[in-house]
Amino acid sequence: MSEITASVAPPLPAAAEKLRFYASWLAAAIVLLLLPKIFTSGGSMTTFSLIGISIIFSLSYNILLGQTGMLSFGHAVYYGLGGFLAIHSMNIIAADKLAIPLPVIPLIGGLTGLLFAALLGWVSTQRSGTAFAMISLGVGELIASSALILRTFFGGEAGVSANRTKLLKLFGWSFGPQIQIYYLVAAWTLIAVVAMYALTRTPLGRMCNAVRDNPERVQFVGYNPHVVRYLAFCFAGFFAGIAGALAAINFEIANSAYLGAVQSGTVLFATYIGGIGFFIGPIVGAIFVTFLSLGLSDLTQVWQLYFGLIFIAVVTFAPGGITGLLMMHRPLVKAGTLARLLPSYLIALLPTLAMIAGLVLSIETIVHYTVNPGDDPHIRAFGVGFDAASPYVWALAALLLIGGFLAARRTWTWVGHAWDDATSAARDKGFAA
Amino acid sequence: MTSSRPSGLAPQAGWGKRLNRTLGQLVLELLVISTLNGVLFGMLLFLMASGLTVIFSMLGVLNFAHASFYMLGAFFGFQISRWFGFWPALLIAPLLAGAVGAGVERYGLRRVHKNGHVAELLFTFGLAFVIEEVVQIIWGKSPVDFRVPPLLDFPAFTIFSTNYPAYKMFMLLVSIAIFVGLLLVLKKTRIGLIVQAALTHPHMVGHLGHNVGRIFMLVFGVGTALAAVAGVIAGPALVTQSNMAGLLGPILFVVVVVGGLGSLPGAFVASLLIGLVQTFAVSMNGSLSGAFGPLSPAYEATWLADIWGVTIAQIAPIMPYLLMVLILIFRPMGLLGTRDT
């Protein structure tokens, strides 16, 4: 019996590995501390705060999608309710002069998320797969529509606002300046990330993975998949509530958009683009998507279209997301066969970029003619100016798009061959892909 | 969101003028008009839900972009009726949207299929997002002026001084005709037989030597074309706007969940049920304060006042979702569903 356990249980990590594990968390904490010293502008503090909130929210979403295999279209409900309760409790605390400082508020948001996830989760998690997705969508719409009806609590379309500086001061911090909010968000992000990582290592976290992969066998082992899904759902709601409360503190307002379908869609985009297969995926996705939505909106008028196209491209060509793509190359790097692949990547990159440039050029030209036909045809998109009325530009766009597509299709088959070549060489050396 | 809002509310708007009529007449008028509107909205929902159900049963993927094809139908119909008139639009717009749908299946979904069901569902989710953006780019965010054709722009009949537009009768007839046609094709033809077989045993149909890929593409094309028909005929009666897919989509998914995923009769029952529930709800003005008297002043400023004062007409938009939650509590499979996922 003990032999079986010994062979099934993974060996205890060596001291060096343990050290590396704790060192990486420490490094993350130091980076979070030092970031404001490197990027000192107020704008970057706001961006970092948004990223932190988005990281907690995306990771909480991945408890559902990545760990337990539940695709939710209504996760923003718990985020939004956490935000609303945070705003209301801030107002109550300020009015009654209660001795509760601001850094505790996210906990209130988290408990709100937990409460509502516990209430709505039992019905939602009765079924998995597509049915769960549709139910989460329906429940999300139910709450979002109710928010517009219950005006006293949700403040109608204007929302509810609060003043975060009116609370009890802690160590002389008023939490008025953005830098203090950044440190608050950073601290909560670190706590939440550590907690969610720890959750994946618990027996519950493992059972979640089992429910995702094979619910029937989970039943054979004596667990109820419904209960496991329900528990995962509650945890996801809790962390989403924390993120919502932090967002409410950051903006000092909560409105019905917090609960809506757009918010639910954004967290799904961020998580999936980052990659749902690895713990770090949603973190990468949150950073990427926040920068993308902030950056693209400056560069082009129709940034949401590009956003959607990027998402479709990821779903179609890289279902593992950004981290999935990078991790695919890990055995190759270890075996040292990556060099065989790189030349084909470089060759494929050129026509692919040409195709994308052609697509962007066509989209921007069409946008010029449909959205603002009366304007000057000399438009700028992505920092490049061109004449949307010139037939040369049209011809160039068509040439880049079609020629790039045909060439890219050829070159990507070469990449495929080079990939097979490199992986089989890596496998021969004993690094299984 | 509802086809019934204008005429459904009409009896109340003219309440003061018609005091000389008896309450019985008013109730009867409300019943007839709301039932007609409810059945009409339900049939429109079923036009979409039927395609969605057949696609789900065969391909195993719930087409998140189904309501987007309804929207594409409405906008194609608007554009074509501008160029060639309404009647060509009624024929061409669904064909166009169906061709787009078939292309999406052939070049998009089939490629994503190997990445699993979640990826397929997310692909259609992204597609819905992109279609909405494209429609906004081409036709703008504000509603377009999609008019009822002059041939049908007259009141069909009058019930107790309320005119019922002929166009709505036309919508009802078209949707019933398509429903009957669909029923005949499914029950009486060989293609229908294969589709029926593929609903329950998709692998067996493949083993029997049918070109499953082509059947999938065809079913996807026909399903999206049906949604587009609904869009073309609903466009002039409702508002043709770039958010129409986002408004109708969730209700459509409620219909399939309430009816039972993958069940055509279930989708039919659920469509009519939700159509009627929503239409009757918007025409009712009752509230808790109406039934039990006004709230005591002590609670006037609290959130309880919201619940106390809200009318049934105001909560009509959330009725389908409430219905869905109730159904899920008491019958998780849906009304007539048999399959587990």
Boltz contact constraints between the chains, C-beta under 6 A:
constraints:
  - contact:
      token1: [A, 71]
      token2: [B, 118]
      max_distance: 6.0
  - contact:
      token1: [A, 123]
      token2: [B, 328]
      max_distance: 6.0
  - contact:
      token1: [A, 123]
      token2: [B, 329]
      max_distance: 6.0
  - contact:
      token1: [A, 126]
      token2: [B, 332]
      max_distance: 6.0
  - contact:
      token1: [A, 127]
      token2: [B, 332]
      max_distance: 6.0
  - contact:
      token1: [A, 129]
      token2: [B, 341]
      max_distance: 6.0
  - contact:
      token1: [A, 130]
      token2: [B, 62]
      max_distance: 6.0
  - contact:
      token1: [A, 131]
      token2: [B, 261]
      max_distance: 6.0
  - contact:
      token1: [A, 131]
      token2: [B, 341]
      max_distance: 6.0
  - contact:
      token1: [A, 134]
      token2: [B, 253]
      max_distance: 6.0
  - contact:
      token1: [A, 134]
      token2: [B, 257]
      max_distance: 6.0
  - contact:
      token1: [A, 137]
      token2: [B, 250]
      max_distance: 6.0
  - contact:
      token1: [A, 137]
      token2: [B, 253]
      max_distance: 6.0
  - contact:
      token1: [A, 138]
      token2: [B, 254]
      max_distance: 6.0
  - contact:
      token1: [A, 138]
      token2: [B, 321]
      max_distance: 6.0
  - contact:
      token1: [A, 138]
      token2: [B, 324]
      max_distance: 6.0
  - contact:
      token1: [A, 141]
      token2: [B, 250]
      max_distance: 6.0
  - contact:
      token1: [A, 141]
      token2: [B, 321]
      max_distance: 6.0
  - contact:
      token1: [A, 142]
      token2: [B, 318]
      max_distance: 6.0
  - contact:
      token1: [A, 142]
      token2: [B, 321]
      max_distance: 6.0
  - contact:
      token1: [A, 145]
      token2: [B, 317]
      max_distance: 6.0
  - contact:
      token1: [A, 145]
      token2: [B, 318]
      max_distance: 6.0
  - contact:
      token1: [A, 146]
      token2: [B, 318]
      max_distance: 6.0
  - contact:
      token1: [A, 149]
      token2: [B, 310]
      max_distance: 6.0
  - contact:
      token1: [A, 149]
      token2: [B, 314]
      max_distance: 6.0
  - contact:
      token1: [A, 150]
      token2: [B, 306]
      max_distance: 6.0
  - contact:
      token1: [A, 151]
      token2: [B, 306]
      max_distance: 6.0
  - contact:
      token1: [A, 152]
      token2: [B, 303]
      max_distance: 6.0
  - contact:
      token1: [A, 152]
      token2: [B, 306]
      max_distance: 6.0
  - contact:
      token1: [A, 153]
      token2: [B, 303]
      max_distance: 6.0
  - contact:
      token1: [A, 304]
      token2: [B, 133]
      max_distance: 6.0
  - contact:
      token1: [A, 305]
      token2: [B, 133]
      max_distance: 6.0
  - contact:
      token1: [A, 308]
      token2: [B, 126]
      max_distance: 6.0
  - contact:
      token1: [A, 308]
      token2: [B, 129]
      max_distance: 6.0
  - contact:
      token1: [A, 308]
      token2: [B, 130]
      max_distance: 6.0
  - contact:
      token1: [A, 308]
      token2: [B, 133]
      max_distance: 6.0
  - contact:
      token1: [A, 311]
      token2: [B, 126]
      max_distance: 6.0
  - contact:
      token1: [A, 312]
      token2: [B, 126]
      max_distance: 6.0
  - contact:
      token1: [A, 315]
      token2: [B, 119]
      max_distance: 6.0
  - contact:
      token1: [A, 315]
      token2: [B, 122]
      max_distance: 6.0
  - contact:
      token1: [A, 315]
      token2: [B, 123]
      max_distance: 6.0
  - contact:
      token1: [A, 316]
      token2: [B, 111]
      max_distance: 6.0
  - contact:
      token1: [A, 316]
      token2: [B, 112]
      max_distance: 6.0
  - contact:
      token1: [A, 319]
      token2: [B, 115]
      max_distance: 6.0
  - contact:
      token1: [A, 319]
      token2: [B, 119]
      max_distance: 6.0
  - contact:
      token1: [A, 367]
      token2: [B, 137]
      max_distance: 6.0
  - contact:
      token1: [A, 370]
      token2: [B, 137]
      max_distance: 6.0
  - contact:
      token1: [A, 370]
      token2: [B, 138]
      max_distance: 6.0
